[in-house]
C-alpha cells in the first residue's frame, strides 16, 4: 500500500524474486578432541552464515581405509552448528563441513584431521558408506 502526502492510497500486488548468488560461509570449524578413544564422543562444530537462508549443514568424516560417515549438524543456542559422534573404529580420519543454502548454493569448510585410538573392528550402526563423486567421492542429497 502506498499513501501520498494528501492521504490518497494505492494498492498493487507485485511478485518479487530474490536472487541469491552468494554461497554460504563456513567458519570456525573445529574437531574436539583431536585424539579420542574408540567409543567416546568427538565433537564437530562450526559457524555458518548465509545472506538468505541456510538449507542444511552436514559433517563428513572419512579415512583412507574406505570408512565414511555423514551426519546432519544441529544449530545450537550459541549460534554454532554441532554434532557429537562416537566412533567404534580406530584410525586416522579427515572431516569437513558441507553447507548448502535454500537457493542451492554450496560451500565446504577446511579439511581437519583427527584420530581415534583403539583396536575395535566394528562400526557403529549410525555409520554408513556412500558412493559417487562431488567432493572426495561424497554425494549429498
N, C-alpha and C positions, 0 to 999 in steps of 0.2 A: 504494500500500500504506500502510495506517495501522497503527501499533503504539501500544498504550496503555502505561501505566506498569507493568502486570502482565505485559507481554510478549505479549498477545493481538494477533493480526494480523487485519486485514480488508482485502479487496481488492475494488474495484468499478470497473468500466470506465465512464468518463464521456466524453461528447463535449463539448468546449469550443469555442465560437465566439468568435473575437477580432474585435471591431468596430473598424474603422479609420475614424474620422471626421475625421482631421487630414490636411490637404493637405501634400505635401512642400514644403520651404522651399528656395528657390534664393537663394544669397548670393554676394557677391564675384565677380559676373560681370564678365569683362574681355575686351577685344579688344586684341591687340598685334601689330604696331604699328597706330596709328590711321590712318596713311598708309603705303601699301605700293605697290611697283611691280608691274605685272601679271606673273603667272608666279611671284612669290615668295610664300612662305607667310605666312598670317595665322593667329595662334593665338587660339582661343577657350577660355576656362576658367572654371570656377565651382565652388562647393561646393554640395552637395545634402544635405539632412537629411530623414529621414522616421522616424516613430515605429515603423513596422513593417518595410517593405522598399521600396527604390526599384525601380521597374519599368524605366523607360527614361528616358534623358536625351538630348534632341536639340537641336541648334543649328539655327536657322532664319535664313537670310540672304535679303534681298530688296531690290529697288530700285524706284524709280518707273517704270523702263523695262521692267517686267514680267519682270525677272530674278528667279529664286528658286532656292534650294538648301537642302536639308535633310540633315543628317548626324547619325549617332549619335555621341555622345561616349563616350569610354572613361574608366574610373576609373584614375587614376594612383596610383603608390605613395605620393604625398604627400597623398592623400585628395581631390584635386581632379579633377573631370571635365574632359576636354580633347578638342579636335580641332584639327588643323592642316590648312589648306586653301589651295591655290594657285588664284587666280582669273585666268583668261586673258581677262578682260573688265574694262574700266575704268569708273569711275563712283563715285557716292556710294551707300553701302549702309547698311542698318539690320540689326541682328541681335538675336535674343533666344533664350532657352533655354526649351524646353517640357519639363516633367517630369511623369511620372505614376508613382504607386506601384502596388504589386501589388494594391491594393484598388480601383483605378480613379480615385482622387483625382488631380486635375491642378492644376498651377500654372505660372506663367510668371515669367521674370526681368524686370528692367528692360530697356528698349529702348536699345541703344547704336548709335552711328553710326561708320562708318569709310569711308575712300576707297581706291580702287585707281587708280594713275596709269598711263597708257599709252594706246595707240591701237589695240589689237588687238580685232578684232570676233568672234573665235571663242570658244566656251565649252568648257571642259574637259568631257570625256565623263562625269565624275562629277557634273556639274550636271544637274538635271532640273527641269522645270516641273510644278507640281502645281495642281490646281483644287479648289475647294469653299470653304466658309466656316465656320471656327470662330474663328480669330484672324487678323485682317488677310488673310483669304482663304486660310488654310492649314488643311489637314485632316491629322490624324495617325492612323495605324492602330496 
